Amino acid sequence: MKFSTEELFNGIKTGNKRLIGKAITLAESSKPEHRIQAEELLEKILPLSGNSVRIGITGVPGAGKSTFIENFGRMAISKGKKVAVLAIDPSSAINKGSILGDKTRMEELAKEENAFIRPSPSSGFLGGVANTTFETMLICEAAGYDYVLIETVGVGQSEVLVADITDVFLFLKIIGGGDELQGIKRGIMEMVDVIFINKVEENNLQKAKNTKLELKRALDFIPPKEKGWRVPVLLGSALNNVGLEDVYEKIDDFISLKKKENRFDEVRKIQAEKRYEYWVQEYILAKIRNNGSSEEAYIAHKKNASALVSNPITEAKQFVEKFFNKS
């Protein structure tokens, strides 16, 4: 990087958007020298992080996530808040590049002085997020952003993994044909904290109310994620700024409840532990790939697995046992 760790640190502290972006690029890099500098930077900013509300926003493509985030973000800014948006684009499985490219989104929000928007390709990482979204959140928090909104890729049930790095999991639903609950997986319903039925107009209001009733009934069969919290199902239109105040208030109520029950910090600790486990796996694989003899064994077992000489579980187990016995 052409910027020193100290320069990036000072840029983050002072809210310099250009240097915040450079710091995120550093954290996203897989180059060994960049990883070393990124770790140094994350250590320095850690005491400044942790003060935001982290909100994961999911929903099927077409649910209006970007419109919701833009208008919700502008509303939060009007209340004196600073808002960071991490917009995760789906990536090509071939070259890991963003399918949607660097398209301009949320143009009005981008004009706000107290907003920061960062699109990132998921690079094939499952869970609706990018593999360094957690670290990117820490950078945004250290820069003083009160809300960090994560717009997930919205392409499957693995979306629930975004709940592992956020304080609030918001699910956007739209009115469709046929069974209104079709396509809503139990995994999503078990993890969701707030549901917002979007794109509600006068001509589909009754249908939206019926969907709300069905969702509330479905939620009655699912154990509550947080003690004392009944998942609210709200109606509105992000495009017309209808119902966004209700969402804002419910998020505030949910965070207040978690703090009152001493669950807020507890959940944050669990999230950090999961990141630790993720990076342990990453560094072990990196160690293997950088060790000549271990890499040969790794490739040999991988080929056996791909050729179905034996099943992949057995090959993985044999390699791991061989690696640790050697170590």
CORDA-V331384 format. One record per backbone hydrogen bond with DSSP energy under -0.5 kcal/mol. CO is the residue of the C=O (numbers start at 1). NH is the residue of the N-H. If there is no record, write none. Layout:
CO,NH  CO,NH
//
This chain:
4,8  5,9  6,10  7,11  8,12  9,13  10,14  11,16  12,15  15,17  16,20  17,21  18,22  19,23  20,24  21,25  22,26  23,27  24,28  25,29  26,29  31,35  32,36  33,37  34,38  35,39  36,40  37,41  38,42  39,43  40,44  41,45  42,46  45,48  45,49  46,49  52,54  53,55  53,148  54,56  54,167  54,168  55,150  56,58  56,170  57,152  58,172  60,63  64,68  65,69  66,70  67,71  68,72  69,73  70,74  71,75  72,76  73,77  74,78  75,79  76,79  76,81  77,80  82,146  82,147  83,116  84,149  85,87  85,118  86,88  86,151  87,89  87,120  89,122  90,99  90,100  92,96  97,92  100,103  101,103  103,105  106,110  107,111  108,111  109,112  112,115  114,83  116,85  118,87  120,89  122,125  128,153  130,133  132,136  133,137  134,138  135,139  136,140  137,141  138,142  139,143  140,145  141,144  146,53  147,84  147,149  148,55  148,150  149,86  149,151  150,57  150,152  151,88  154,61  156,159  157,160  158,161  159,162  160,163  161,164  162,165  163,166  168,56  168,170  169,193  169,194  170,58  170,172  171,196  173,198  179,182  181,184  183,185  185,189  186,190  187,191  188,191  188,192  193,232  194,171  195,197  195,234  196,173  196,198  197,236  198,175  199,201  201,204  202,205  204,208  205,209  206,210  207,211  208,212  209,213  210,214  211,215  212,216  213,217  214,218  215,219  216,220  217,221  218,221  219,222  226,229  228,230  229,231  232,195  232,234  234,197  236,200  237,242  238,241  241,243  242,237  243,247  244,248  245,249  246,250  247,251  248,252  249,253  250,254  251,255  252,256  253,257  254,258  255,259  256,260  257,261  258,263  258,264  259,262  263,267  264,268  265,269  266,270  267,271  268,272  269,273  270,274  271,275  272,276  273,277  274,278  275,279  276,280  277,281  278,282  279,283  280,284  281,285  282,286  283,287  284,288  285,289  286,290  288,291  290,292  291,295  292,296  293,297  294,298  295,299  296,300  297,301  298,302  299,303  300,304  301,305  302,306  303,307  304,309  304,310  305,308  311,314  311,315  312,316  313,317  314,318  315,319  316,320  317,321  318,322  319,323  320,324  321,325  322,326  323,327
//
